[in-house]
C-alpha cells in the first residue's frame, strides 16, 4: 500500500475487529488506521451493551500509535422517524 501512496485506511468490520497483527504492521510501517466500532443505533435498551463493546475495543487497541481516530456507525439514525 505504501508503494501506491496509501498511508491511511479505515478498518470497517462492524462487530468484527481486525486481527491485532494488522495494527502491529501499521505501527511498524508508519501507516495510519481509523478502526470502526459498531454502536448499534443507540437504542436505549442497548446503550449499556454498546458502551461495553466500545470500552473493550478501545482497551484492546489503545497502545497502537497507528490509530489516529475512532469511527462509529456512519449510518446511525439520529432523528425522529418521519411520518
C-alpha positions in Angstrom: 0.0 0.0 0.0 2.8 2.4 0.8 4.2 2.0 -2.8 0.7 3.2 -4.0 0.9 6.3 -1.8 -1.7 5.0 0.6 -0.9 6.0 4.2 -4.3 5.7 6.0 -7.1 3.1 6.0 -10.5 2.9 7.6 -10.8 -0.6 9.1 -14.5 -1.3 8.7 -15.9 -4.5 10.1 -18.9 -3.7 12.2 -18.7 -6.1 15.1 -15.6 -7.9 13.6 -12.3 -6.4 14.7 -9.2 -6.7 12.5 -6.6 -9.1 13.8 -4.1 -7.5 16.1 -1.2 -8.1 13.7 -2.8 -5.6 11.3 -2.2 -2.9 13.9 1.3 -4.2 14.7 2.2 -3.9 11.0 0.7 -0.5 10.7 2.7 0.7 13.7 5.9 -0.6 12.3 5.3 0.7 8.8 4.1 4.2 9.8 0.6 3.6 8.4 -2.5 5.2 10.0 -5.7 3.4 10.8 -9.2 4.5 11.6 -10.9 1.5 13.3 -14.6 1.1 13.1 -16.7 0.3 16.2 -20.3 -0.8 15.7 -22.6 1.1 18.1 -26.0 -0.4 17.3 -28.0 2.7 16.6 -28.2 3.9 20.2 -31.5 2.4 21.2 -32.0 3.0 24.9 -32.3 -0.7 25.7 -28.8 -1.5 24.3 -26.8 1.6 25.3 -25.0 -0.2 28.2 -24.0 -3.1 26.0 -22.8 -0.7 23.4 -20.7 1.1 26.0 -19.1 -2.3 26.9 -18.3 -3.1 23.3 -16.6 0.3 22.8 -14.6 0.0 26.1 -13.4 -3.5 25.1 -12.3 -2.4 21.7 -10.5 0.8 22.9 -8.8 -1.1 25.8 -7.5 -3.8 23.3 -6.1 -1.2 20.8 -5.3 1.9 22.9 -1.5 1.4 22.7 -1.2 1.4 18.9 0.2 4.7 17.6 -1.2 3.9 14.2 -4.7 4.6 15.4 -5.5 8.3 14.6 -9.3 8.4 15.1 -12.1 6.1 16.2 -15.0 5.7 13.8 -18.5 4.6 14.7 -21.8 4.0 12.8 -22.0 6.4 9.9 -25.5 5.1 9.1 -26.8 5.6 12.7 -30.3 7.1 12.8 -30.2 10.3 14.9 -33.6 11.9 14.5 -37.2 11.1 15.0 -39.0 8.9 12.5 -40.7 10.8 9.7 -44.5 10.4 9.5 
